Amino acid sequence: MTDALPLDGIRVIDASRVLAGPFATMLMADLGADVIKVEAPAGDETRTWGPPWWGPAEDRRSAYFASVNRNKRSIVLDLQTDAGRHTFDRLLATADLLVHNYRPATAARLGLETDALGDRHPTLLVASIGGFPGADADRPAYDLLAQAVSGLMSVTGEPEGPPMKVGVALLDLIAGLECAVGALAALVGRGRAGSVEVSLVEAGVSSLINVLGNHLASGAEPMRHGNAHSNIAPYQVFAAADGELVIAVGNDAQFARLVGVLGLEDDGRFATNPLRVGARPDLAEWLGTAIQSRSRDELLAALAAADVPAGPVNRVSQAVAMVEAAGGGDWVQEADGIRMAPDPIRVDGGRLPVRLPPPRLGEHTALVLAELDQAAV
């Protein structure tokens, strides 16, 4: 892209750690904000969450850390000291937005509670991400804990198996997205002032969406459906002769086309979605018997031709190859020897650039402090 990015001119101070906060601020950095990552002398703990590493292990750029910290500058400040807090306050005076994930008691100890910050910096927007909402806000939480207590694990996994977590830290990502959306909305609509708060657990409960809606409407306790769907069918994994595929039928017309591709005839018992949901086991067996003798790729081609939503169950490497091919072979981006997925947002048809690689700890401390001194002259 050659034009200015959407958040060009916005400065964000990222005092968050681990995943949800850094993910939120990386989205803003990708969109052009000047994001300054403020780290304690020990650094964001995800720097040590390796192997694997990018570069020497002593550089402390784990693959995990690098995945959510591109396009940022890193400075080291010890907020446990008066000098560190003073410099941090000078930095906040130049900023539009502060993002942090300190628990309320810690934020108060550091002088970062919203009211205190509002008194010192009346135009500063503060966005905070916590683990638990309300009276439990001082409880520590990681994504696994949030997935457990939010109910997400209770509806994930096979019906007769144990509760399962999602394979990535999904609630961290959802909370980060919610934080970014709320912060950007406040910047646009409220003139860069006030506060935005998100918690992993509340984001987790609300993100149950239709599962939660079913519970609120019926009072029934949601159950695990494995790879099936609680409200529509067929919407699950099937085994072909040489691999697995997903078929995701969302309406009756798609189902009729699926039946045609499989060479089956429905006597009316599966004609509508409510009938299919009510007879899910019989439906899965009926379809599965027809699918198991077919070549996966041949069947997927036939389903694509019939406009039936379906696809292979890819490994991660296969998924990367798929989007690489769709993007002309330049989907993975590289900076300073670090390979990264691009931001999926496109602006005016263009992909957002990697302007800075994930930083080494304190890499930009001298530069940012020099900028502060220059601004004060």
N, C-alpha and C positions, 0 to 999 in steps of 0.2 A: 504494500500500500504506500502511496506517495502523499496522500492527504493526511492532515492531522487526525489522530485517533480520537474517538468520542470523548475520552476522559483526559485528553491533553490539558495540562494546566491545573489539574486536581492533585493535591498532595495527600497521601494516606500514610499514617504512621501505624505500622503493623507491630503491635506488642503481643501478638498471639503466638501460640506454640502448637506443635503436633499437626493436626489436620484441618479441623473445621475452619478456624480463623485463617490460617495460611492459604487454604483453598479459596476462601472468599476474597482475600486480598490479591491472590494471583489472578483471579478473574478481572479485578479492577486494573491490575498492572497490565494484563494482556490488552485491555481496552485503552491503555495509554496513560493511566495515572502514574505519578511518581510515587512509588511505594518504597518506604524506608523501613526495613525490618530491624527492629530494635531487639537485640539479643543480650541475655546475661553473659557474663564472662565464660560460663560453661557452654553456652550456645543452646539452641533448640535441641531437645533431646533426640529428635528424630535424625539428627546428624549422625548419631551413633547406631541407628537401627539398621545395621548391615551385618554381613555382606548381603548383596553385592554393593560395590562402591564405584563411583566415577572418579578415576584417578587414584592416587595413593590413599590408603585408609587414613593417614594423618591429615589429609585435607578435609576429612569429615563431611564429605558430600555423598551420603548414602543415596542409593537409587530412590529410596522412600522420600528423603528430604528433597531431592531434585525434582520429584514429580509434582510438587506443589509450591515451589519457590522460585520459579523463573521470573525474569523481568523485574526483580527487586534489587535494592541495594541493602547491604548488611552493615550495621554499626553495632558496636559493643558498648553498652552502658550498664553500670551496676546500680540498679535502682534501690539497692539496700543502703546506699550511701547518699549523703546530702549532695555531694558533687554530681553524682549520677542523676539524681532527681532534678537538680537545678538545670542540667543540660537537657534532660528530657523535656522539662517545661519550656525551655527556649525552643526546642524543636516543635512542640505542640503549637507554639505561637505562630508558626509558619504553615500550619496544616489546616486542611478542610475537614479531615476525618481521622479519628482514632479507632482502631479495632483492637480489642483485647479479649482474652478469655480468663482473666483473673477471677477467682471466686470473690464474692462481695467483701469478706473479711480481709482478704489480701489487698484488694483494690483500695479499701479504706486505709489500710496501713501504709500504702504507698502514696496516698493522697490522690487516688484516681477515681474515687466515687463520683458519680455523675454531677451532683450538686456542686462539689468542690471544683471540679473541672469547669463547670458552667460559670462559676464566679470568676475564675482566672482567665477563661477563654470563652467569652460569650458567643462567639460565632462558630465554635468547634462542635461538630457532630460526633457523638460517641456511640459506637456499635459494639455490643458485648455479646459473647457466646458463652453460655454456661452449660452445666450438665443437667441439673434438675431445676424446675421452676419453683417460684414462690418460697414457702417456708423452708424448703430443702435446698435452697440455692447454694449453700456452702458445702454441700456434699460433693466429693470428687466423683468424676465419671469419665469413663472411656466409652468408645462406641459399643463394645461388647456388652457392657453393663446397660447402656441405653437400649440396645436391641432386646435385652432380656426383660427389663422392667416396662418397656413400652408395649409389650404384647407381640412385637414383630416375630420373635423367636417361636412363640406359641403357635403361629400360623405358617411357619416355614419348616419344611421337611415332609417326609412320608407320613401318611395317616397313622400307621402303626409304629413309627419310629420315634426317636427322641426329638425334642425341639432343636432347631438348627439356626445358626446365624447365617446371614448372607455372606457371600464370599469376599466382599470388600466392606470397608467401613462406611456403609451406606448412610447411616444417620449423621455421621460427621459431614458427609457431602451434602445431604439435604439441609442440615442446619447451616452450612456454609453458604449454600445457594440462597436460603431464606435471609441470611444476614446481608449478603450482597444486594439482593433485591430491595430489602428494607432500607439499607443505607443509601442506595442510589435514589430511591423514591424520596427519601428525606432531603437529600441534596438538591433534587430538582424542585420539590414541592414546598419545602419549608425553609429555604434560604440558609442552609448550612448550620442549623442549630438544633439542639435537642438530643434525644437518645433513641436507640433501637436496641431491643433485647431479644435474644433467641436462646432456647435451651434445647439440647439434644433430645431429652425425654419428651418434651411437649411436641417438638417437631416429629418425633417418632410416632407418637400416638396419632397426631393429626394426619400423618402420611399413610396411615392404614387405609384411608380413603374409602373404597367400596366395602372393604371388610368391616371397617368401623361403621359405615352407613348401614350395612346389613344388621349389625348388632343393635344399633340404636333403633332401627325400624322394627326388629322382631324380638329383641331381648335374648335371642339365642346366642350361646357362646360359639364364636367362630372356631372352626377346626382346621387341621392341616389337610391339604389336598395334594401334596406332592407337587408335581409339575402341572396339575390341572388347575382350573379356575373355579372360583366359588359361584360365579353367576352366568358363565357361558360355556358351551361345549359344542364340538370338540375344540379344546384349547390346551394342548399338552404335547408331550414327547411321544413319538412312536418309533419302533424299531423296524427298519427296512432290512433287506437281506444282507446288506453290507455296510450298515451305519445307521445312525439315529438322525431323526429330523423332527422339527416342530411344525405342527399344523395349528393355525390360529384362526378359527372361523368365528366371525363376529356377527353374521346375519344369515337368514335362511337362504338367500340367493347364493351366497358363497358355499353353503352346505350342499345345495343341489348340484353345484358345479363339481364339488369334491366327490360326491357320490358318482357322478358321471365319469370322472377321471378314473375312479377305482372300478368301474364296471359293475357297480352294485345297483340294486333297486330297493328303494325304501317303500314299505307298504303303508306309510303314514305314521308309524310309531315314533319317528324321529323328525317329523316335518317342521316342528317349531322349536325355538330355543328352550322354552319351558319344558317341553317334552324331552328334549335331549338332556337337559340338566337333571330331570327327574329319573332318567334311565341311564345315567352316566356310565356305570360299569358295563352294561350290555352294549352301549354305543361304542365304548372303547374296545371291547372284545370284537365286535362286528367289524369295525374299521381296521383294528390291528391285524386281524386274520388276513384281510385283503392286502395290507401294506407289507407284511413280513416277507412276502415272496417277491417283492419288487426291488429292483436296483434303486438305491437312494437317489442317485443323480438323475437317472431316467425319470423317476417319479417326480422329483423336484422340477424338472424341465416341463413335464406335462402339467403340473399344478401352476407353474408360472404362466404357461400359455393359456390356462383357463382362468387366470386372475384370482387364484386362491392363495391367500397369505400362507407361506410356508418357507422354511429354510433349514439348512443343516445345523446341527449342534457343533459349532466350531470350537477348536482349541484356540487359546489366545493367539498363538502364532498364525493360525489360519485367519482369524479375524483381522489381524494387522495386515496380512497379505491381501485380504479382500478390500479393505479401505485404501490400501496403497494402490491397488489396481484401479479402483474407482476414481482416485485422485490423480491418475497419471504417473504414479510412482514416486511422488514427492510428499507423501503424507507425513512421515516422521521427520521432525525438524531436529537440527543439530546446532549446538553452540558450545564452544570450548570443549569439544570432544564428548559432550553429553547429548545423548539422543532422547528426544521427548515427543510425546503426543502433542499435536497442536491444539489450540483452543478451538472447539467446534463452532464457535460463533463466527459468522462471516459478516462483514460490514461492506455494503455496496458491492457485494460479490467477491470481495477480497478476503483472504485469510489474514488473521491477526499475526503480526511478526513476533519472533523472539528477538527482543531488543537487548536483553541481558541474560547471560546464563545464570543458573542458580549460584548464588554467591558463596565464596569462602567466608568463614566466620570473621566478621569485622573487616571485610575487604574494603569497605568504603568509609570507615570511621573517619579517617583524616580528611577525606574530601568533603563529607557532609558537615563536619565541624568547621572546616574552612569556609564553607558556604554560609554557615550561621554567622561566623565572625564578619564576613564580608557584608552580609545583610544588615548587621548592626552598625556598620560604619556610616 
